[in-house]
Amino acid sequence: MGKLIVFEGTDGSGKSTQFALLTKRLQAIGKEFRTMVFPQYSEPSSALIRMYLGGEFGSRPSDVNAYAASTFYAVDRYAAYQKVWGSYYKEGGIMLSDRYTTSNAVHQGSKVSEEERGAFFRWLYDFEYGKMELPQPDLVIYLDVPTELTGQLMRKREAATNTNADIHERHMDYLRLCRSTGLEAAEFYGWNIIRCAKDGKMRSIEDIHNEIFALVQSCLEE
């Protein structure tokens, strides 16, 4: 098998920026790889995700339970693995993924009680990696930003791109809970946490990138 490196993190943490920087750095050193971004909004496999995020099943994330919503995202990943990148990965290829099963752990895990969360994490691991036979990541990079900063960054992004927040992004209490759950999931699964803020301010993009690249280099050398 190849290598699967996954980017995850709080909303507004700069995942897309850091993902793009890593691809450029790997290209510069002549490393061959492919990329995936989840969900695949332009593909038929994401139909239920689009309905869910668009509020067709309810205006709040909690209107769809964690297990049901997780299946929407898992099916999209399964379709991508079967149709797009599975063969390349099985032949030893390097895959970089912006979000993965990790997003279900964070966003859907936030819907269950603290007492149930460990059981949910175990169910999710078995469901996607066991029952659906999706590959487990070799490295998960989790970008963490305090929720207060996240809100500011997301509003700036919306203004700059003239876009509207989805049902997850509109609820700050939910984002706060997702951050807490994300850190819990990171500890549970053994993800690598990148602290993107220091002394109440975001670290520089270059500083964060260098920390990420060191982790990726170590993973690829194993």
Phi, psi and omega per residue, in radians:
M1 nan 2.830 3.116
G2 -1.556 -2.583 3.110
K3 -2.102 2.432 3.082
L4 -2.141 2.012 -3.132
I5 -1.986 2.208 -3.011
V6 -2.062 2.368 3.021
F7 -1.772 2.259 3.085
E8 -2.439 2.910 3.090
G9 2.843 3.089 3.120
T10 -1.181 2.695 3.053
D11 -1.054 2.432 3.133
G12 1.369 0.218 -3.083
S13 -1.514 -0.058 3.127
G14 1.529 0.447 -3.124
K15 -0.987 -0.827 -3.082
S16 -1.104 -0.704 3.116
T17 -1.110 -0.829 -3.121
Q18 -1.188 -0.619 3.091
F19 -1.069 -0.802 -3.141
A20 -1.129 -0.710 3.115
L21 -1.096 -0.705 3.125
L22 -1.125 -0.747 3.135
T23 -1.066 -0.701 3.131
K24 -1.155 -0.692 -3.124
R25 -1.160 -0.746 3.134
L26 -1.166 -0.663 3.074
Q27 -1.084 -0.695 -3.094
A28 -1.122 -0.520 3.137
I29 -1.694 0.133 3.043
G30 1.372 0.409 -3.137
K31 -1.546 2.245 3.131
E32 -1.480 2.401 -3.131
F33 -2.844 2.951 3.004
R34 -2.271 2.796 -3.096
T35 -2.167 2.679 3.013
M36 -2.406 2.559 3.044
V37 -2.216 2.208 3.122
F38 -2.004 2.548 -0.056
P39 -1.245 2.841 3.070
Q40 -1.558 1.394 -2.998
Y41 -1.053 -0.455 -3.098
S42 -1.530 -0.037 -3.084
E43 -1.792 2.616 3.112
P44 -0.996 -0.496 -3.093
S45 -1.147 -0.228 -3.127
S46 -1.740 0.193 -3.058
A47 -0.965 -0.830 -3.113
L48 -1.188 -0.568 3.082
I49 -1.117 -0.790 -3.136
R50 -1.107 -0.679 3.084
M51 -1.120 -0.756 -3.130
Y52 -1.108 -0.917 -3.117
L53 -1.180 -0.466 3.106
G54 -1.369 -0.074 3.093
G55 1.520 0.242 -3.102
E56 -1.256 -0.344 3.109
F57 -1.817 0.076 -3.097
G58 2.488 2.641 -3.033
S59 -1.455 -0.187 3.134
R60 -2.083 2.574 3.138
P61 -0.928 -0.637 -3.083
S62 -1.201 -0.175 3.136
D63 -1.216 -0.291 3.060
V64 -2.109 2.124 -3.030
N65 -1.158 2.817 -3.015
A66 -1.006 -0.673 -3.064
Y67 -1.297 -0.714 3.113
A68 -1.137 -0.863 -3.125
A69 -1.083 -0.629 3.129
S70 -1.049 -0.635 -3.129
T71 -1.160 -0.576 3.118
F72 -1.004 -0.864 -3.089
Y73 -1.249 -0.635 -3.115
A74 -1.131 -0.693 3.131
V75 -1.100 -0.690 3.106
D76 -1.089 -0.729 3.114
R77 -1.178 -0.692 3.136
Y78 -1.068 -0.778 3.139
A79 -1.063 -0.746 3.136
A80 -1.122 -0.746 -3.133
Y81 -1.098 -0.763 -3.120
Q82 -1.227 -0.654 -2.991
K83 -1.721 -0.492 -2.915
V84 -2.000 -0.959 -2.929
W85 -2.125 -0.071 -3.078
G86 -1.019 -0.843 -3.100
S87 -1.109 -0.769 3.134
Y88 -1.042 -0.789 3.139
Y89 -1.106 -0.782 -3.116
K90 -1.112 -0.440 3.130
E91 -1.552 0.151 3.064
G92 1.797 0.143 -3.104
G93 -1.269 2.701 3.093
I94 -1.648 2.180 3.119
M95 -1.992 2.294 3.001
L96 -1.919 2.218 -3.086
S97 -2.183 2.189 3.035
D98 -1.525 1.748 -3.013
R99 1.377 2.739 -3.122
Y100 -2.956 -2.664 3.054
T101 -0.920 -0.505 3.120
T102 -0.906 -0.622 -3.129
S103 -1.181 -0.616 3.055
N104 -1.110 -0.712 3.139
A105 -1.045 -0.729 -3.093
V106 -1.318 -1.029 -3.000
H107 -1.328 -0.740 -3.135
Q108 -1.419 -0.572 3.070
G109 -1.074 -0.433 3.125
S110 -1.221 -0.273 -3.094
K111 -1.488 -0.272 -3.102
V112 -1.741 2.796 -3.121
S113 -1.173 2.784 3.109
E114 -1.007 -0.625 -3.129
E115 -1.170 -0.543 -3.091
E116 -1.587 -0.219 -2.952
R117 -1.071 -0.747 3.127
G118 -1.060 -0.709 3.105
A119 -1.143 -0.660 3.096
F120 -1.131 -0.777 3.119
F121 -1.018 -0.735 3.128
R122 -1.174 -0.721 3.100
W123 -1.055 -0.793 -3.101
L124 -1.091 -0.781 3.114
Y125 -1.003 -0.816 -3.124
D126 -1.214 -0.682 -3.092
F127 -1.122 -0.920 -3.054
E128 -1.426 -0.750 -3.088
Y129 -1.543 -0.503 3.134
G130 -1.594 -1.215 -3.059
K131 -1.146 -0.782 -3.108
M132 -1.513 -0.225 3.080
E133 1.070 0.656 3.010
L134 -1.418 2.612 -3.110
P135 -1.192 2.541 3.032
Q136 -1.468 2.471 3.128
P137 -1.153 2.559 3.019
D138 -1.481 -0.455 3.139
L139 -2.620 2.257 3.013
V140 -2.046 2.159 3.103
I141 -1.836 2.017 -3.090
Y142 -1.887 1.980 -3.134
L143 -1.544 2.069 -3.058
D144 -1.932 2.255 3.087
V145 -2.335 2.343 3.068
P146 -0.974 2.493 -3.007
T147 -1.056 -0.590 3.136
E148 -1.071 -0.743 3.085
L149 -1.198 -0.661 3.127
T150 -0.973 -0.826 -3.132
G151 -1.016 -0.774 3.127
Q152 -1.089 -0.783 -3.108
L153 -1.148 -0.669 -3.124
M154 -1.200 -0.683 3.115
R155 -1.121 -0.683 3.089
K156 -1.108 -0.706 -3.136
R157 -1.125 -0.760 3.130
E158 -1.062 -0.752 -3.130
A159 -1.150 -0.696 -3.100
A160 -1.251 -0.573 -3.069
T161 -1.825 -0.041 -3.124
N162 0.971 0.795 3.133
T163 -2.068 2.876 3.113
N164 -1.957 2.578 3.130
A165 -1.186 2.577 3.052
D166 -1.473 -3.086 -3.027
I167 -1.159 -0.399 3.044
H168 -1.263 -0.842 -2.978
E169 -1.274 -0.330 -3.095
R170 -1.363 -0.289 -3.040
H171 -1.927 1.811 -3.070
M172 -1.144 -0.617 3.098
D173 -1.090 -0.653 3.111
Y174 -1.159 -0.718 3.119
L175 -1.129 -0.647 3.090
R176 -1.080 -0.771 3.130
L177 -1.155 -0.677 3.122
C178 -1.099 -0.670 3.113
R179 -1.100 -0.807 3.131
S180 -1.067 -0.746 3.136
T181 -1.178 -0.660 3.126
G182 -1.065 -0.737 3.107
L183 -1.175 -0.619 3.080
E184 -1.156 -0.738 3.112
A185 -1.133 -0.694 3.134
A186 -1.037 -0.718 3.106
E187 -1.222 -0.722 -3.105
F188 -1.103 -0.801 -3.044
Y189 -1.638 -0.208 -3.130
G190 1.452 0.600 3.092
W191 -1.297 2.821 3.078
N192 -1.671 2.050 -3.085
I193 -1.609 2.216 3.036
I194 -1.838 2.006 3.109
R195 -1.432 1.859 -2.994
C196 -1.485 -0.184 3.138
A197 -2.079 2.615 3.098
K198 -2.521 2.244 3.136
D199 0.974 0.694 3.060
G200 1.404 0.077 -3.138
K201 -2.282 2.687 3.093
M202 -1.202 2.416 2.983
R203 -1.175 2.862 3.125
S204 -1.189 2.634 3.126
I205 -1.012 -0.719 -3.110
E206 -1.159 -0.700 -3.136
D207 -1.104 -0.778 3.113
I208 -1.123 -0.758 -3.126
H209 -1.040 -0.751 -3.111
N210 -1.100 -0.643 3.092
E211 -1.157 -0.705 3.117
I212 -1.130 -0.795 -3.068
F213 -1.105 -0.614 3.110
A214 -1.098 -0.701 3.104
L215 -1.145 -0.742 -3.112
V216 -1.156 -0.768 3.104
Q217 -0.993 -0.784 -3.138
S218 -1.089 -0.712 3.127
C219 -1.128 -0.759 -3.091
L220 -1.236 -0.378 -3.141
E221 -1.498 -0.190 -3.127
E222 -1.229 nan nan
